[in-house]
Amino acid sequence: MVDNKNKVMIVGTGNVGMSYAYALLNQRTGTDELVLVDLDNEDAEGEALDLRNGLGFTPGTMKIRSGGYKDAHDCDLVVITAGAKQAEGETRIDLLKKNAAILKPMVEEIVKSGFKGIFLLVTNPVDVMTYLTQKYSGFDYSRVIGSGTVLDTSRLMYAVGHLMDVNPKSVHGYILGEHGDSGFPAWSLLDVGLKSGMDLLDAGQRDEVARRVRDEAYRIIEKKGSTHFGIGACLAYITSVIFSNSKTILPLSNYDAWSGVYYGYPCVLSREGVTGRFGVKLIVEEQEQLDRSIGVLKKAIAEVEG
């Protein structure tokens, strides 16, 4: 990784990429330089101009411009948001073959530039896209990560906090597994003020929260066409963790050597990427859910590799 430069490239200037860029502009993430890349060069240039117009009143400052894959050579972080968006009624796995075809030449061009930083995948289905990026790039697993279940976990924190009438930041727990329909809340690990989620919420409440978190993206897509503000904020936070080297534990999509796939699971994130995974003891029902989720991802990988 390039020392102390804090340069980010966003590939894809659609709603997700620009929600992330706007969050970078308005939060203290340590980002010094931002390069926007898109197949539509005019759009990327227009977005860069628009973002620069706010620099007189933002918390920090940064260089913002459009560019190409060659500009990745001295980036610390390349964030890939480009791809077909999830349509109404379409699952994230349905997007697989469309986005896998887009991903391969993109990753190869970035690697060819001399890029030595961290890949952060956002394009759905994110767990499979992260797996494929590692395969296409040849990078160490620690330097290829996906947004995983960070957004799902934020939705869980909000839902439980709203139900308990407390700040979502006081809810400590995770959604594990696929960023998608087979992901699940690990209720045995969740707590609010040191009180277990299993004690705070009855089975009916837990099922309702899990259903709401699982279906949240579909509701948003039905009402406004796409989800982007929530993930933009999550990506800005992930960026701040990397650049501050804070070694924060997040449920990123990271590699599990035992199963051979990437999925959302607590890991330590630093400036060097993932420096460790936190093994957690799940109850039998949760372990079965995790195994099913891994099975879904293995099937998807087999389909695209086949």
N, C-alpha and C positions, 0 to 999 in steps of 0.2 A: 504494500500500500504506500502511496505517496505521502511523505511526512508533512503533517500540519498544513495541508493545502485545503482540505475540506471542499473538494470539487465534486458536484453531483451532476450526472446526466440523467435526464428523464426521456425515455423512449416512448413516444406516444403522447400527442397533445390533445387528446380527447378529454372528456369530463373528469375521469379519474386522475390523469396526469396533471391537469391544470388545477384541480382541487388540492392535490398534493403541493404543487408549486405555490399556490396562494397561501397554503398553511406554512410552508417554509418561509415565505416572505413576512408573515405576521407572527412567527414564533421564534424564539432564540434557540435555534438548533445548532449554531456554529457553522452553518454553511457559508462559504466565502464566494463560491462561484457556481452558477447554474447554467447548464447547457440543455436546450430543448431540441429534440430530434423527432422528426415525423416524415412520413412519405410525402406529405403536403408541406413543402418547404415554406410556402407563403403563410400557411397557418401558423407554423412554428415561429416564424419571424414576427407575425402579428401578435402572438401571445407574449413573446419576449418584450416587445415594445409596450404592450399594455401593462405587464407586470412592472417594468421599470418606472412607469409613471407614478407608482405609489411609493418609491423609495425615499421620498422626502419626509414621509410620515410613518415609516415602519420602525420596529424596535431596533433592527440592526441594518446592515447594508451588505450587498453582494453584487458581483458582476452577473448580469443576466443576458444571455444571447442565444440565438439559434445556432445549430451546427449540424455536423454529420457524425457517423460512427467513428471516423478517424480521430475525433476529439476525445474519445474515451481513453486515449493512451496515457493521460496523466490524471484520470479521474480516480477518486477514492471509492465512489459508489455509483453503480449503474442500476437504475430502477426501471424495470420493463413493465409498462402498463399497456403497450400496444396489443391490439388484437380485436377480434370480433366481439361485440358486446352481447351480454346475455339477453335474449329476447323473452317476452312474456310467454310463460308456459314452458320455457326451456331450462333444463337443469344445467349446472356447471359442467357436468361430464359430457353433455350434448355438444359443448363447445370444443371438445378435445381435438378432433381431427382438423377442424378449421384453424385453430390457433397453433397446433403443433407444426403445421406447414409454414406458418408465418414465422415461427420462432427460430428454426434452424439457421437460415441464412443470416438472420439478424445477429445471433450469438457468434457465429463464425466471423462476421465482419468486425464485431467488437473485440474479439480475441486477437484478430489479425492486427488491430491497431497498436497492440502492445499493452493493453489493459491488464493491470495487476491488482485491482481492488476487489470489492465485494459486489456480487450480483444479488439484487433484491427483486424477486419476482412478485408481480401483482396480477398478471393476466390469468384468467380462469380457464380451466380448473387449476388453481394455483399450485396444488401439491404435485400434480403430474407435470406441470410446466417447469417447476423447480427441479424435479428429477431429470427432465429432459435437458434443461440448461446445464446441469452438472455433466451430463453425458456428452453434450455437444461441445462444451468448453474444455473438458478435461481438468477443470479446477478441483482443488481439494474441497471435500464436502463442507468444510467449515466456512468456505468463502462463497458458497451458493446457498442462499436462504430464500424463503418465501414469506409473504405476510401471514400465511397460516391461519390460525384461529384468533389472531389478535383482535380483529374487528368483531368476531363472534363473541369473544370474551368481553369486549366493551359493551356489547348488547346485553350480555348476561348481567354484568355489573349494574347497568342502568335498570334493567327489569327488576332485579332483586332489590336494589336501592329504592326504587319507586314503590315497590310492595311494602318494604319495611320503613319507608319514610326516612331514609338516611342518604347521605351523600354516596353516589356510586363508587367513589374512591375508597370508601370504607368497606366495600365488598371485595373479598379476596378469594378468588377461585378461577377456574379455567374451563373453557370448552376444549375438548381434546379430539384428535382424529382429523378427518377430512374437513376442509373448509367447504362444507356442503351438507347435503341431507343426512349423511351418516355421522356427522359430528355430534357430540353430546356433552352435557354438563357433568363434570365429575363432582357430584353432590357430596360425596364422602370427604372431599378435600376442601370444600367451600366453607368459609366462615365469615361472620360479621361480628366484629368486636369480640373475637375468640369464641363465639358461640357457633356451633356447627349448623350448616345449612340444613342438615337432616333433622335437626331439632327445631329450627326456626320455621320451616315450611313443611306442611303435610304433603302426602304423596300427590294429592290432587293439585296443589299449588305448584309443586315441582314439575309435574307433567305439563301444566299450563305454561309455565315459564319456558321450559324446554321447547315446547311447540312454538311459542311466540318467537323465540330466538331463531329457531330453525327456519321459520317462514318469513322472517322480517324482510329479507331481500326481495322475495316474491311480492310482498305487499307494496314495497317501495316502487318496484318496477311496474306493477299494475297501475299505480297512481301517477308516477312522473317519468317513467321510461328507463331510468337507470339509477344505480346507487353510486355516490361518489364523495359526498362531504365527509361521511364517517370514515371511510378508508383513507381519505386525504389526511385527516387529523392523525390517524393511527400511523401512517407512513412518516409524518413529520416527527412523531414521538420516537419511532424506531431510528430515524436519522440522528436525532439528538443523543440517543443512547450510544450509537456507534461513535459519533464525533467527540463525545465527552468521555468515552472509554469507561462508562459507569458500571459495566458488568451487571446489567439488570437482567432479571429472569423474565422471559416472555414466551408465550406459546407460539413461537414462529414455526413455519414449516421447515423442519430440519431433519437430517438423515438419521434413520434408525438402522444400524448395521445388522441387527438381528432379523428384521423383516425385509430389508433391502429397499425400503421406500421412504419417501419424505411425507411427514404429516405434522399437524399442529401438536406440539408437546413442549413442556417447559424446558428452556435451555438458557444458558448464560450467553449474553450478547456483549461483545466488546469491540474495540477498534479493529481487532484481528478477525472478527466474525464470531462464529459459535465456538466457544472455548470449553463447553461442557453441557451435558444433558442431566437433568435432575430426575433420577429414577423415583417414581412415586408408587406407593402401594395402593392399588385400587381394590374395591370390593369385587366379588365374583361377577356380579351383573355388569359392572363398569368395564371389567377386563374383557368380558364377552362383547360388549359394545365396541371397544377399541379393536378387538380382533376382526369384527365384522367390517369396521371402517377401513382397516388395513386391507381386507379382502376386496373391498370395492375399488380401492386405488390400484391394487395389483392387477385386477381385471382390466381396468382402464389402460394401464401401462402395456399389458399384453396385447390389447386391441391395437394400440397405436404402433407398437413395435412390430406387430405381426403384419 
